[in-house]
Amino acid sequence: METESYDTYRPKHASHKNSRIDSIVRKQNVQYDSLAGQSFSNTKTPMNTIIQDQDMLITDSLKLSGRFQLLAETAFTGDVKFRGSAYSLIRSLQIYYGGQAFVNITEHGAQIVQNNRTIKLSQTEYAQSSLTCLEDVDLNVDGDIDFECDLNVYGLIKRFLPTGDLAKIEIKIQFENDLAKVFYSPDGADGKVTGFQINDCHITADTLTYDANVYERVMNAFRSSQGVEIPSHSYQATTQNFVQGMTTHNLSATATYTNLISAWVLPVPQDIVADATTGVSTSDTISKVSYRNKDYPREFIMKLGNSGQSVNQNGTQGCTKKMNHYNGVLKTALYTHKHDNVGWKLSNLYKSNDYQAAAGCWLKGLDNHENILNSGVNTYPANGLVKIQFKTASDQAPAAAADKKAALVIFEYTSVLKVAQGQIMLVE
């Protein structure tokens, strides 16, 4: 028996096309405090929050909110900025439903978020995100400043979940303690940054309260033998250092799931080193990523295993031209429900060669993307290994260089949270 689609049990208004909302008693935004209080820092990093009440949680409305304060030596003068944005404060993020982690970002989270923001947001969405996450904002010791990080960019379930009678949501955040990975000083501040403080720090989310009949119908669907399946995106990232003296690069990255959607390759520093004077980094290598001498990869090929079909632009001859790379990256965002209203930031950065990402997408069509159906059914068979090969015009890790490069490979998958007879499983 096939599992019931999520759309068959949710009320009509959940599609955002409703004209009657008699079944809704109220909608409100709720603050959820961590078990460890509301104050965190680079020395107090774990933040665990539990959500369990009778209302329906609108999962993709989850946000981290707080007031940020820079800490520095008494003699410190000048400003620093976040590397990328305030998302660099978050070292890792796990979100569990009934003990199943449908978000599990343990490393490279700031780069994953920036990649999603750069590629998938429209101009309006990017402007809103840039404001709330303090992108390119001068940070100093003169008072604190509000910020908000929308957790939806980590790949949240785009539906509501009951958290009362069935299971709880648990959100685990680990803040970064390496200041060089959080901040950079573009103009060379005078004095040393010693840390940061986040006050009034909590999670917020929207919730819906249904009347008793609708609530019971939803819960019956979750408890039924057929159950429901709820799809979402998940991400995994790994780095491989470029080899000194080599201009031909062969990368092999393990993809642990068969339902692979897309993959990106980004040139990033092998190491993030703190400046001796400021204690932070000297450049923002999250918002802008480029190869040495800003040369794009040549003859770039990405495929599954040794015999898989290449998913890069320009087929088996490989992707070399700048516009081929741009189209390859852009196509990884075109399966969203917006289709054409994406990639505003990507387009701007590509003009100046400041976001030299390369990518491939395994989905065969654009018809099922809005619902993020199980890509394992809609892609080439996966054998667990992704082969990436390309050439660069120059050595990416010369011995005397301080900015040796590595390849950051980001995978995007479809994950399906299945709930049946009160039991919760993560179908990957």
C-alpha positions, -999 to +999 in steps of 0.1 A: +000+000+000+014+034-010+020+060+016-005+088+016+007+121+001+011+150+024-013+170+002-042+146+008-045+153+045-036+189+049-064+215+050-071+234+018-057+267+032-023+252+037-017+256-001-020+294+004-048+295-021-077+294+004-107+317+006-122+302+038-102+297+069-130+286+093-109+257+106-082+281+119-087+293+155-056+315+155-022+320+140+006+335+160+044+339+163+058+322+193+092+326+211+109+294+223+137+298+249+167+274+251+171+251+280+204+269+287+189+304+289+191+334+266+227+343+267+254+327+246+290+335+235+321+320+219+328+304+252+292+292+259+283+276+226+256+249+229+220+260+225+193+234+228+156+242+223+126+220+225+092+227+209+062+206+221+027+220+223-007+214+209-004+239+180+009+230+145+044+243+139+050+260+105+084+245+102+100+267+076+092+298+097+119+288+123+143+317+130+172+323+154+169+357+169+192+377+192+212+408+200+248+406+190+277+423+209+313+424+198+339+419+226+375+433+222+404+447+241+400+480+258+423+497+233+404+483+203+393+508+176+378+502+142+353+478+128+351+441+118+324+423+097+310+389+096+325+365+072+295+361+049+269+371+075+256+363+110+252+327+099+290+324+105+281+324+142+265+290+138+290+262+138+265+233+135+228+229+134+207+198+139+168+198+140+151+166+151+115+155+149+108+125+170+145+118+173+150+119+135+174+146+122+159+161+091+185+189+093+220+178+101+247+204+093+279+195+112+305+215+092+308+241+065+273+254+075+281+291+067+293+282+032+262+260+026+239+288+037+257+314+016+256+291-015+218+287-010+213+324-005+235+333-035+219+309-060+183+304-049+170+338-037+154+365-057+165+402-054+138+410-029+145+379-008+182+385-008+177+421+003+155+409+032+180+382+042+209+406+039+192+430+063+183+405+090+216+385+090+238+416+091+256+410+059+284+436+052+275+455+084+302+472+104+305+456+139+322+475+167+322+476+205+297+505+207+265+487+218+247+457+205+227+451+174+196+430+165+199+401+141+178+372+128+189+341+109+161+324+089+168+287+094+148+278+063+180+282+042+193+250+058+166+230+040+136+230+064+104+210+058+081+234+040+049+222+058+036+222+093+041+195+119+022+185+150+045+187+180+021+180+209+006+145+209+030+129+184+066+141+188+087+170+198+109+193+177+144+196+191+168+222+178+205+219+186+228+248+177+265+250+184+280+285+181+314+290+166+344+295+190+370+302+164+368+340+159+388+339+126+359+318+111+333+343+123+348+378+116+372+395+092+387+430+093+386+446+058+405+477+068+428+464+096+413+473+129+436+484+157+435+460+186+423+425+191+388+410+190+384+387+221+349+373+215+312+379+211+281+378+232+246+370+221+218+382+244+181+377+243+188+347+221+159+324+212+140+306+185+108+320+170+083+303+147+047+307+135+021+283+147-015+274+137-043+264+161-070+244+144-105+236+156-109+202+172-123+184+141-094+195+118-068+187+144-081+152+149-082+146+111-046+156+108-035+135+137-055+105+124-035+107+091-002+106+110-013+077+131-028+057+103-011+026+088-006+044+055+010+074+072+023+104+054+055+114+038+070+149+041+099+158+017+126+183+023+162+191+013+193+181+031+230+190+026+264+174+031+297+191+024+333+179+022+367+195+013+396+182-007+429+201-008+444+209-042+478+193-046+509+215-049+521+218-085+490+202-101+468+218-127+448+187-135+424+178-106+406+145-100+382+146-071+362+117-057+335+125-031+313+100-015+276+107-017+259+087+010+224+088-005+209+076-037+184+105-040+210+131-050+197+163-066+227+187-072+263+192-063+285+223-063+322+227-063+336+259-047+372+271-043+379+279-007+410+285+015+426+254+029+431+272+062+415+302+079+443+319+098+438+346+124+457+379+120+482+384+148+469+420+154+431+416+152+427+380+161+403+376+131+405+368+094+417+394+069+392+386+041+357+373+035+361+340+017+324+330+022+306+357+003+332+356-025+349+325-038+373+323-066+403+304-079+438+318-079+440+344-107+402+341-111+405+314-138+374+293-142+378+255-143+384+240-177+370+208-191+349+204-159+331+171-158+309+158-130+293+123-130+283+094-108+311+068-106+333+061-136+305+052-160+277+076-150+263+103-174+280+137-170+256+163-155+278+194-162+272+217-191+287+209-225+285+172-220+315+148-222+337+175-236+335+193-202+325+228-192+351+256-198+334+288-207+323+312-180+287+313-193+286+275-194+295+274-157+270+302-149+242+282-166+252+250-148+250+267-114+218+286-123+201+254-134+205+239-099+181+266-086+156+263-114+136+234-098+122+257-072+086+268-074+097+302-087+116+288-117+129+321-131+130+344-100+163+331-086+200+338-089+200+376-085+231+376-063+248+349-084+244+370-115+259+400-099+289+381-086+295+363-118+300+397-136+331+403-114+342+367-113+337+367-075+316+335-072+333+309-093+311+279-084+307+250-108+278+226-105+257+198-119+221+187-114+208+150-116+171+158-119+158+149-154+128+173-156+113+204-141+078+191-136+081+177-100+104+202-084+079+223-065+070+193-043+106+181-041+095+145-049+120+117-041+148+124-065+161+089-062+132+079-084+138+108-108+176+106-112+203+084-126+211+054-105+237+064-079+266+042-068+276+064-039+307+080-055+307+113-074+337+118-098+347+154-105+376+163-129+388+196-143+419+216-151+430+250-139+453+274-157+475+278-126+486+259-095+460+263-068+483+254-039+518+268-046+543+262-019+550+299-011+514+310-013+495+320+019+461+314+001+463+278-009+430+266-022+408+236-015+377+223-033+345+224-012+319+200-026+284+205-014+257+178-021+220+184-020+196+155-014+159+148-010+151+135+025+117+122+033+103+122+068+078+093+070+053+091+098+030+061+101+012+046+131+029+071+153+063+060+143+088+084+126+114+074+101+138+094+079+138+079+044+171+090+028 
